[in-house]
Amino acid sequence: MIITLKKTAPEAEVSRLIENLEKKGLKTTKIVGENYDVFGLVGDTSVIDDRSLLANPIVYDVKRVAQPYKLANRMFHPEDTIVDVNGLKIGGSKVIMMAGPCAVENRESILSAARAVKDAGADMLRGGAYKPRTSPYAFQGLGTQGIELLTEARRETGLPVVTELMSADKLDEFVENVDIIQIGARNMQNFDLLKAVGRTKKPVLLKRGLANTIEEWIMAAEYIMSEGNPNVIFCERGIRTFEKFTRNTLDLSVIPIIKERTHLPIVIDPSHATGDWKLVEAVSLAAIAAGADGLIIEVHCDPQNALSDGAQSLKPENYASLVEKGRKIAEVIGRSL
């Protein structure tokens, strides 16, 4: 970190600032210039709040040289992290396919969907038991009953389960019954929830918030990892922009950025990104080509009558076609699907 001081700064104030910084375990190096004095800070600068420094009247500017995240930083962990989920390696050479309905609606529909996506080539089953809906009058999910139906589908098909956790009071239920805990976009900065899942060893699928920067997203992962859980998987599901042709705007550039900046795997959600089933295949194939470690796609046997997000859900036959095309794309870039 580099701090630029105003040339008019009183020496006593400068000394006080240096003393406070050194109390935090940082080393300071002063460079005297003609118009400004500059201090270089060496050490764990994550303990420093940039805005607090800038509020000091003697400080002209503050610049970070290194990123504020440490545990997720590839600089300190050059090898790729591979998250093991019941033998499935997320972040390895195989692109992992997660598929299923947006919401667990009833026993028949979730079992039918699980069988269909497995036959089409899915590796994992997705489905929402607890649903964070924009409207309080929309279907909110089956709750515990939904979790029980997901575990039944897992027993029948062998597909590991990924589903969203909305509050820490349900954590024990998820740890016992779920294979990957999903933290949804609306909870990406629910720091108490991030800390709670961080105190487990259960893999966590961390969705990017609706309007969050990449650094904020990585810092959310840092919250989980700082509590002792290294099993974090990023999930890009599109961000909110002014564009109205799609539900969200999918930022595929995050795939190489996340892989350059961090060592954690990244999965793409083309269903929420586009909001239109007709766009899901093209976006999915692009994500595979860009290096995504997995896809999480909504598939429903009867999307026209789905209780949640039917417009963006593929029918099983369309999903099977996507998987076949995806295998060819994966092969071109030296991976499997």
Contacts in CASP RR format, 6 or more apart in sequence:
PFRMAT RR
TARGET T0000
AUTHOR 0000-0000-0000
METHOD contacts of the structure
MODEL  1
MIITLKKTAPEAEVSRLIENLEKKGLKTTKIVGENYDVFGLVGDTSVIDD
RSLLANPIVYDVKRVAQPYKLANRMFHPEDTIVDVNGLKIGGSKVIMMAG
PCAVENRESILSAARAVKDAGADMLRGGAYKPRTSPYAFQGLGTQGIELL
TEARRETGLPVVTELMSADKLDEFVENVDIIQIGARNMQNFDLLKAVGRT
KKPVLLKRGLANTIEEWIMAAEYIMSEGNPNVIFCERGIRTFEKFTRNTL
DLSVIPIIKERTHLPIVIDPSHATGDWKLVEAVSLAAIAAGADGLIIEVH
CDPQNALSDGAQSLKPENYASLVEKGRKIAEVIGRSL
1 40 0 8 1.000
1 41 0 8 1.000
1 45 0 8 1.000
1 48 0 8 1.000
1 62 0 8 1.000
1 63 0 8 1.000
1 64 0 8 1.000
1 65 0 8 1.000
1 66 0 8 1.000
2 38 0 8 1.000
2 39 0 8 1.000
2 40 0 8 1.000
2 41 0 8 1.000
2 62 0 8 1.000
2 63 0 8 1.000
2 65 0 8 1.000
3 38 0 8 1.000
3 39 0 8 1.000
3 40 0 8 1.000
3 41 0 8 1.000
3 53 0 8 1.000
3 59 0 8 1.000
3 61 0 8 1.000
3 62 0 8 1.000
4 36 0 8 1.000
4 37 0 8 1.000
4 38 0 8 1.000
4 39 0 8 1.000
4 59 0 8 1.000
4 60 0 8 1.000
4 61 0 8 1.000
4 62 0 8 1.000
4 63 0 8 1.000
5 14 0 8 1.000
5 17 0 8 1.000
5 36 0 8 1.000
5 37 0 8 1.000
5 38 0 8 1.000
5 39 0 8 1.000
5 58 0 8 1.000
5 59 0 8 1.000
5 60 0 8 1.000
6 36 0 8 1.000
6 58 0 8 1.000
6 59 0 8 1.000
6 60 0 8 1.000
7 33 0 8 1.000
7 35 0 8 1.000
7 36 0 8 1.000
7 37 0 8 1.000
9 37 0 8 1.000
9 58 0 8 1.000
10 58 0 8 1.000
13 58 0 8 1.000
14 37 0 8 1.000
14 58 0 8 1.000
17 56 0 8 1.000
17 58 0 8 1.000
17 59 0 8 1.000
18 28 0 8 1.000
18 30 0 8 1.000
18 39 0 8 1.000
21 28 0 8 1.000
21 39 0 8 1.000
21 41 0 8 1.000
21 48 0 8 1.000
22 28 0 8 1.000
24 47 0 8 1.000
24 48 0 8 1.000
25 43 0 8 1.000
25 44 0 8 1.000
25 47 0 8 1.000
26 41 0 8 1.000
26 42 0 8 1.000
26 43 0 8 1.000
26 44 0 8 1.000
26 45 0 8 1.000
26 47 0 8 1.000
26 48 0 8 1.000
27 41 0 8 1.000
27 42 0 8 1.000
27 43 0 8 1.000
28 39 0 8 1.000
28 40 0 8 1.000
28 41 0 8 1.000
29 39 0 8 1.000
29 40 0 8 1.000
29 42 0 8 1.000
30 37 0 8 1.000
30 38 0 8 1.000
30 39 0 8 1.000
30 40 0 8 1.000
31 37 0 8 1.000
31 38 0 8 1.000
31 39 0 8 1.000
31 40 0 8 1.000
36 60 0 8 1.000
41 48 0 8 1.000
44 70 0 8 1.000
45 64 0 8 1.000
45 66 0 8 1.000
45 68 0 8 1.000
46 68 0 8 1.000
46 69 0 8 1.000
46 70 0 8 1.000
50 62 0 8 1.000
50 64 0 8 1.000
53 59 0 8 1.000
53 62 0 8 1.000
54 61 0 8 1.000
54 62 0 8 1.000
66 75 0 8 1.000
67 73 0 8 1.000
67 75 0 8 1.000
67 215 0 8 1.000
67 218 0 8 1.000
67 261 0 8 1.000
68 215 0 8 1.000
68 219 0 8 1.000
69 215 0 8 1.000
69 218 0 8 1.000
69 219 0 8 1.000
69 221 0 8 1.000
69 222 0 8 1.000
69 262 0 8 1.000
70 76 0 8 1.000
70 222 0 8 1.000
71 77 0 8 1.000
71 222 0 8 1.000
71 225 0 8 1.000
71 226 0 8 1.000
71 230 0 8 1.000
72 218 0 8 1.000
72 221 0 8 1.000
72 222 0 8 1.000
72 225 0 8 1.000
72 232 0 8 1.000
72 261 0 8 1.000
72 262 0 8 1.000
72 263 0 8 1.000
72 264 0 8 1.000
73 261 0 8 1.000
73 262 0 8 1.000
73 263 0 8 1.000
74 260 0 8 1.000
74 261 0 8 1.000
74 262 0 8 1.000
74 263 0 8 1.000
77 263 0 8 1.000
78 263 0 8 1.000
79 263 0 8 1.000
80 91 0 8 1.000
80 92 0 8 1.000
80 263 0 8 1.000
80 265 0 8 1.000
81 91 0 8 1.000
81 230 0 8 1.000
81 232 0 8 1.000
81 263 0 8 1.000
81 264 0 8 1.000
81 265 0 8 1.000
82 89 0 8 1.000
82 90 0 8 1.000
82 91 0 8 1.000
82 92 0 8 1.000
82 265 0 8 1.000
83 89 0 8 1.000
83 90 0 8 1.000
83 91 0 8 1.000
83 203 0 8 1.000
83 231 0 8 1.000
83 232 0 8 1.000
83 233 0 8 1.000
83 265 0 8 1.000
84 90 0 8 1.000
85 124 0 8 1.000
85 160 0 8 1.000
85 179 0 8 1.000
85 180 0 8 1.000
85 203 0 8 1.000
86 160 0 8 1.000
86 179 0 8 1.000
88 94 0 8 1.000
88 96 0 8 1.000
88 123 0 8 1.000
88 124 0 8 1.000
88 160 0 8 1.000
89 96 0 8 1.000
90 96 0 8 1.000
90 203 0 8 1.000
90 233 0 8 1.000
90 265 0 8 1.000
90 267 0 8 1.000
90 293 0 8 1.000
90 294 0 8 1.000
91 265 0 8 1.000
91 293 0 8 1.000
92 265 0 8 1.000
92 293 0 8 1.000
93 334 0 8 1.000
93 335 0 8 1.000
93 336 0 8 1.000
94 335 0 8 1.000
94 336 0 8 1.000
94 337 0 8 1.000
95 288 0 8 1.000
95 292 0 8 1.000
95 293 0 8 1.000
95 294 0 8 1.000
95 295 0 8 1.000
95 326 0 8 1.000
95 330 0 8 1.000
95 335 0 8 1.000
95 336 0 8 1.000
95 337 0 8 1.000
96 123 0 8 1.000
96 124 0 8 1.000
96 267 0 8 1.000
96 293 0 8 1.000
96 294 0 8 1.000
96 295 0 8 1.000
97 121 0 8 1.000
97 122 0 8 1.000
97 123 0 8 1.000
97 124 0 8 1.000
97 294 0 8 1.000
97 295 0 8 1.000
97 297 0 8 1.000
97 323 0 8 1.000
97 337 0 8 1.000
98 122 0 8 1.000
98 123 0 8 1.000
98 124 0 8 1.000
98 125 0 8 1.000
98 126 0 8 1.000
98 162 0 8 1.000
98 267 0 8 1.000
98 294 0 8 1.000
98 295 0 8 1.000
98 296 0 8 1.000
98 297 0 8 1.000
99 117 0 8 1.000
99 120 0 8 1.000
99 122 0 8 1.000
99 124 0 8 1.000
99 125 0 8 1.000
99 126 0 8 1.000
99 296 0 8 1.000
99 297 0 8 1.000
99 298 0 8 1.000
99 299 0 8 1.000
99 319 0 8 1.000
100 113 0 8 1.000
100 114 0 8 1.000
100 117 0 8 1.000
100 122 0 8 1.000
100 125 0 8 1.000
100 126 0 8 1.000
100 127 0 8 1.000
100 297 0 8 1.000
100 298 0 8 1.000
100 299 0 8 1.000
100 300 0 8 1.000
101 109 0 8 1.000
101 110 0 8 1.000
101 113 0 8 1.000
101 126 0 8 1.000
101 127 0 8 1.000
101 128 0 8 1.000
101 298 0 8 1.000
101 299 0 8 1.000
101 300 0 8 1.000
101 306 0 8 1.000
101 308 0 8 1.000
101 313 0 8 1.000
102 127 0 8 1.000
102 128 0 8 1.000
102 131 0 8 1.000
102 271 0 8 1.000
102 298 0 8 1.000
102 300 0 8 1.000
102 306 0 8 1.000
102 308 0 8 1.000
102 309 0 8 1.000
102 310 0 8 1.000
102 312 0 8 1.000
102 313 0 8 1.000
103 127 0 8 1.000
103 128 0 8 1.000
103 131 0 8 1.000
103 139 0 8 1.000
103 141 0 8 1.000
103 142 0 8 1.000
103 306 0 8 1.000
103 307 0 8 1.000
103 308 0 8 1.000
103 309 0 8 1.000
104 110 0 8 1.000
104 127 0 8 1.000
104 128 0 8 1.000
104 129 0 8 1.000
104 141 0 8 1.000
104 142 0 8 1.000
104 146 0 8 1.000
104 149 0 8 1.000
104 150 0 8 1.000
104 163 0 8 1.000
105 139 0 8 1.000
105 142 0 8 1.000
105 306 0 8 1.000
105 307 0 8 1.000
106 142 0 8 1.000
106 149 0 8 1.000
107 149 0 8 1.000
107 152 0 8 1.000
109 300 0 8 1.000
109 301 0 8 1.000
109 302 0 8 1.000
110 127 0 8 1.000
110 146 0 8 1.000
110 149 0 8 1.000
110 150 0 8 1.000
110 153 0 8 1.000
111 149 0 8 1.000
111 152 0 8 1.000
111 153 0 8 1.000
111 156 0 8 1.000
112 301 0 8 1.000
113 125 0 8 1.000
113 153 0 8 1.000
113 299 0 8 1.000
113 300 0 8 1.000
113 301 0 8 1.000
113 316 0 8 1.000
114 125 0 8 1.000
114 153 0 8 1.000
114 154 0 8 1.000
114 156 0 8 1.000
114 157 0 8 1.000
114 159 0 8 1.000
115 156 0 8 1.000
115 157 0 8 1.000
116 299 0 8 1.000
116 301 0 8 1.000
116 316 0 8 1.000
116 319 0 8 1.000
117 125 0 8 1.000
117 159 0 8 1.000
117 299 0 8 1.000
117 316 0 8 1.000
117 319 0 8 1.000
118 125 0 8 1.000
118 157 0 8 1.000
118 158 0 8 1.000
118 159 0 8 1.000
119 316 0 8 1.000
119 320 0 8 1.000
120 299 0 8 1.000
120 316 0 8 1.000
120 319 0 8 1.000
120 320 0 8 1.000
120 323 0 8 1.000
121 320 0 8 1.000
121 323 0 8 1.000
122 159 0 8 1.000
122 299 0 8 1.000
122 319 0 8 1.000
122 323 0 8 1.000
123 159 0 8 1.000
123 160 0 8 1.000
124 159 0 8 1.000
124 160 0 8 1.000
124 161 0 8 1.000
124 162 0 8 1.000
124 179 0 8 1.000
124 180 0 8 1.000
125 150 0 8 1.000
125 153 0 8 1.000
125 154 0 8 1.000
125 157 0 8 1.000
125 159 0 8 1.000
125 160 0 8 1.000
125 161 0 8 1.000
125 162 0 8 1.000
126 161 0 8 1.000
126 162 0 8 1.000
126 163 0 8 1.000
126 182 0 8 1.000
126 296 0 8 1.000
126 297 0 8 1.000
126 298 0 8 1.000
127 150 0 8 1.000
127 161 0 8 1.000
127 162 0 8 1.000
127 163 0 8 1.000
128 141 0 8 1.000
128 146 0 8 1.000
128 150 0 8 1.000
128 163 0 8 1.000
128 164 0 8 1.000
129 141 0 8 1.000
129 142 0 8 1.000
129 143 0 8 1.000
129 144 0 8 1.000
129 145 0 8 1.000
129 146 0 8 1.000
129 147 0 8 1.000
129 149 0 8 1.000
129 150 0 8 1.000
129 163 0 8 1.000
129 164 0 8 1.000
130 140 0 8 1.000
130 141 0 8 1.000
130 143 0 8 1.000
130 163 0 8 1.000
130 164 0 8 1.000
130 165 0 8 1.000
130 166 0 8 1.000
130 170 0 8 1.000
131 138 0 8 1.000
131 139 0 8 1.000
131 140 0 8 1.000
131 141 0 8 1.000
131 164 0 8 1.000
131 308 0 8 1.000
132 164 0 8 1.000
132 166 0 8 1.000
132 184 0 8 1.000
132 186 0 8 1.000
132 187 0 8 1.000
133 139 0 8 1.000
133 140 0 8 1.000
133 308 0 8 1.000
138 308 0 8 1.000
139 307 0 8 1.000
139 308 0 8 1.000
141 307 0 8 1.000
141 308 0 8 1.000
142 149 0 8 1.000
144 173 0 8 1.000
147 163 0 8 1.000
147 173 0 8 1.000
147 174 0 8 1.000
147 177 0 8 1.000
147 178 0 8 1.000
148 177 0 8 1.000
150 161 0 8 1.000
150 163 0 8 1.000
150 177 0 8 1.000
150 178 0 8 1.000
151 161 0 8 1.000
151 177 0 8 1.000
153 159 0 8 1.000
153 161 0 8 1.000
154 160 0 8 1.000
154 161 0 8 1.000
154 179 0 8 1.000
160 179 0 8 1.000
160 180 0 8 1.000
161 177 0 8 1.000
161 178 0 8 1.000
161 179 0 8 1.000
161 180 0 8 1.000
162 178 0 8 1.000
162 179 0 8 1.000
162 180 0 8 1.000
162 181 0 8 1.000
162 182 0 8 1.000
162 205 0 8 1.000
162 296 0 8 1.000
163 174 0 8 1.000
163 178 0 8 1.000
163 180 0 8 1.000
163 181 0 8 1.000
163 182 0 8 1.000
164 181 0 8 1.000
164 182 0 8 1.000
164 183 0 8 1.000
164 184 0 8 1.000
165 171 0 8 1.000
165 174 0 8 1.000
165 178 0 8 1.000
165 181 0 8 1.000
165 182 0 8 1.000
165 183 0 8 1.000
165 193 0 8 1.000
165 197 0 8 1.000
166 187 0 8 1.000
167 193 0 8 1.000
168 192 0 8 1.000
168 193 0 8 1.000
168 196 0 8 1.000
171 196 0 8 1.000
171 197 0 8 1.000
171 200 0 8 1.000
174 181 0 8 1.000
174 202 0 8 1.000
175 181 0 8 1.000
175 200 0 8 1.000
175 202 0 8 1.000
178 202 0 8 1.000
179 202 0 8 1.000
179 203 0 8 1.000
180 202 0 8 1.000
180 203 0 8 1.000
180 204 0 8 1.000
180 205 0 8 1.000
180 233 0 8 1.000
181 197 0 8 1.000
181 200 0 8 1.000
181 202 0 8 1.000
181 203 0 8 1.000
181 204 0 8 1.000
181 205 0 8 1.000
182 204 0 8 1.000
182 205 0 8 1.000
182 207 0 8 1.000
182 235 0 8 1.000
183 190 0 8 1.000
183 193 0 8 1.000
183 194 0 8 1.000
183 197 0 8 1.000
183 204 0 8 1.000
183 205 0 8 1.000
183 206 0 8 1.000
183 207 0 8 1.000
183 220 0 8 1.000
184 206 0 8 1.000
184 207 0 8 1.000
184 209 0 8 1.000
185 207 0 8 1.000
185 208 0 8 1.000
185 209 0 8 1.000
185 210 0 8 1.000
185 237 0 8 1.000
185 272 0 8 1.000
186 209 0 8 1.000
186 210 0 8 1.000
187 193 0 8 1.000
188 206 0 8 1.000
188 207 0 8 1.000
188 208 0 8 1.000
188 209 0 8 1.000
188 212 0 8 1.000
188 216 0 8 1.000
188 217 0 8 1.000
188 220 0 8 1.000
189 209 0 8 1.000
189 212 0 8 1.000
189 216 0 8 1.000
189 220 0 8 1.000
191 223 0 8 1.000
194 220 0 8 1.000
194 223 0 8 1.000
194 224 0 8 1.000
194 227 0 8 1.000
195 223 0 8 1.000
195 224 0 8 1.000
195 227 0 8 1.000
197 204 0 8 1.000
197 224 0 8 1.000
197 229 0 8 1.000
198 204 0 8 1.000
198 223 0 8 1.000
198 224 0 8 1.000
198 225 0 8 1.000
198 226 0 8 1.000
198 227 0 8 1.000
198 228 0 8 1.000
198 229 0 8 1.000
199 227 0 8 1.000
199 228 0 8 1.000
199 229 0 8 1.000
200 229 0 8 1.000
201 229 0 8 1.000
201 231 0 8 1.000
202 229 0 8 1.000
202 231 0 8 1.000
203 231 0 8 1.000
203 232 0 8 1.000
203 233 0 8 1.000
204 224 0 8 1.000
204 229 0 8 1.000
204 231 0 8 1.000
204 232 0 8 1.000
204 233 0 8 1.000
205 233 0 8 1.000
205 235 0 8 1.000
205 267 0 8 1.000
205 296 0 8 1.000
206 217 0 8 1.000
206 220 0 8 1.000
206 221 0 8 1.000
206 224 0 8 1.000
206 232 0 8 1.000
206 233 0 8 1.000
206 234 0 8 1.000
206 235 0 8 1.000
207 235 0 8 1.000
207 236 0 8 1.000
207 237 0 8 1.000
207 269 0 8 1.000
208 214 0 8 1.000
208 217 0 8 1.000
208 234 0 8 1.000
208 235 0 8 1.000
208 236 0 8 1.000
208 237 0 8 1.000
208 238 0 8 1.000
208 239 0 8 1.000
208 254 0 8 1.000
209 217 0 8 1.000
209 237 0 8 1.000
209 239 0 8 1.000
210 239 0 8 1.000
210 240 0 8 1.000
210 248 0 8 1.000
211 239 0 8 1.000
211 240 0 8 1.000
212 220 0 8 1.000
212 239 0 8 1.000
214 254 0 8 1.000
214 257 0 8 1.000
214 258 0 8 1.000
214 261 0 8 1.000
217 234 0 8 1.000
218 258 0 8 1.000
218 261 0 8 1.000
218 262 0 8 1.000
221 232 0 8 1.000
221 234 0 8 1.000
221 262 0 8 1.000
221 264 0 8 1.000
224 232 0 8 1.000
225 232 0 8 1.000
232 264 0 8 1.000
233 264 0 8 1.000
233 265 0 8 1.000
233 266 0 8 1.000
233 267 0 8 1.000
233 293 0 8 1.000
234 254 0 8 1.000
234 258 0 8 1.000
234 262 0 8 1.000
234 264 0 8 1.000
234 265 0 8 1.000
234 266 0 8 1.000
234 267 0 8 1.000
235 266 0 8 1.000
235 267 0 8 1.000
235 268 0 8 1.000
235 269 0 8 1.000
235 296 0 8 1.000
236 250 0 8 1.000
236 251 0 8 1.000
236 252 0 8 1.000
236 254 0 8 1.000
236 255 0 8 1.000
236 266 0 8 1.000
236 267 0 8 1.000
236 268 0 8 1.000
236 269 0 8 1.000
236 273 0 8 1.000
237 248 0 8 1.000
237 268 0 8 1.000
237 269 0 8 1.000
237 272 0 8 1.000
237 273 0 8 1.000
238 248 0 8 1.000
238 249 0 8 1.000
238 250 0 8 1.000
238 251 0 8 1.000
238 269 0 8 1.000
238 272 0 8 1.000
238 273 0 8 1.000
239 248 0 8 1.000
239 249 0 8 1.000
239 251 0 8 1.000
240 248 0 8 1.000
240 249 0 8 1.000
241 248 0 8 1.000
241 249 0 8 1.000
243 249 0 8 1.000
246 273 0 8 1.000
246 274 0 8 1.000
246 275 0 8 1.000
246 276 0 8 1.000
246 279 0 8 1.000
247 272 0 8 1.000
247 273 0 8 1.000
247 274 0 8 1.000
247 275 0 8 1.000
247 276 0 8 1.000
247 312 0 8 1.000
248 272 0 8 1.000
248 273 0 8 1.000
248 274 0 8 1.000
248 275 0 8 1.000
249 273 0 8 1.000
250 268 0 8 1.000
250 270 0 8 1.000
250 273 0 8 1.000
250 274 0 8 1.000
250 283 0 8 1.000
252 268 0 8 1.000
252 286 0 8 1.000
252 287 0 8 1.000
252 290 0 8 1.000
254 266 0 8 1.000
255 266 0 8 1.000
255 268 0 8 1.000
255 287 0 8 1.000
255 290 0 8 1.000
255 291 0 8 1.000
255 292 0 8 1.000
256 290 0 8 1.000
256 291 0 8 1.000
258 264 0 8 1.000
258 266 0 8 1.000
259 266 0 8 1.000
259 291 0 8 1.000
265 293 0 8 1.000
265 294 0 8 1.000
266 292 0 8 1.000
266 293 0 8 1.000
266 294 0 8 1.000
267 292 0 8 1.000
267 293 0 8 1.000
267 294 0 8 1.000
267 295 0 8 1.000
267 296 0 8 1.000
268 283 0 8 1.000
268 284 0 8 1.000
268 287 0 8 1.000
268 292 0 8 1.000
268 294 0 8 1.000
268 295 0 8 1.000
268 296 0 8 1.000
269 295 0 8 1.000
269 296 0 8 1.000
269 297 0 8 1.000
270 279 0 8 1.000
270 280 0 8 1.000
270 283 0 8 1.000
270 284 0 8 1.000
270 287 0 8 1.000
270 295 0 8 1.000
270 297 0 8 1.000
271 277 0 8 1.000
271 280 0 8 1.000
271 296 0 8 1.000
271 297 0 8 1.000
271 298 0 8 1.000
271 309 0 8 1.000
271 312 0 8 1.000
271 313 0 8 1.000
271 314 0 8 1.000
272 298 0 8 1.000
272 309 0 8 1.000
272 312 0 8 1.000
273 283 0 8 1.000
274 280 0 8 1.000
274 283 0 8 1.000
274 312 0 8 1.000
275 309 0 8 1.000
275 311 0 8 1.000
275 312 0 8 1.000
276 311 0 8 1.000
276 312 0 8 1.000
277 303 0 8 1.000
277 310 0 8 1.000
277 311 0 8 1.000
277 312 0 8 1.000
277 313 0 8 1.000
277 314 0 8 1.000
277 315 0 8 1.000
277 318 0 8 1.000
280 297 0 8 1.000
280 312 0 8 1.000
280 314 0 8 1.000
280 322 0 8 1.000
281 314 0 8 1.000
281 318 0 8 1.000
281 321 0 8 1.000
281 322 0 8 1.000
281 325 0 8 1.000
284 295 0 8 1.000
284 297 0 8 1.000
284 322 0 8 1.000
284 326 0 8 1.000
285 322 0 8 1.000
285 325 0 8 1.000
285 326 0 8 1.000
285 329 0 8 1.000
287 294 0 8 1.000
287 295 0 8 1.000
288 294 0 8 1.000
288 295 0 8 1.000
288 326 0 8 1.000
288 329 0 8 1.000
288 330 0 8 1.000
288 333 0 8 1.000
288 335 0 8 1.000
288 337 0 8 1.000
289 329 0 8 1.000
289 332 0 8 1.000
289 333 0 8 1.000
291 333 0 8 1.000
291 335 0 8 1.000
297 314 0 8 1.000
297 319 0 8 1.000
297 322 0 8 1.000
298 309 0 8 1.000
298 310 0 8 1.000
298 312 0 8 1.000
298 313 0 8 1.000
298 314 0 8 1.000
299 313 0 8 1.000
299 314 0 8 1.000
299 315 0 8 1.000
299 316 0 8 1.000
299 319 0 8 1.000
300 306 0 8 1.000
300 310 0 8 1.000
300 313 0 8 1.000
300 314 0 8 1.000
300 315 0 8 1.000
301 315 0 8 1.000
301 316 0 8 1.000
303 310 0 8 1.000
303 311 0 8 1.000
303 313 0 8 1.000
303 314 0 8 1.000
303 315 0 8 1.000
304 310 0 8 1.000
306 313 0 8 1.000
314 322 0 8 1.000
323 337 0 8 1.000
326 337 0 8 1.000
327 336 0 8 1.000
327 337 0 8 1.000
329 337 0 8 1.000
330 336 0 8 1.000
330 337 0 8 1.000
END
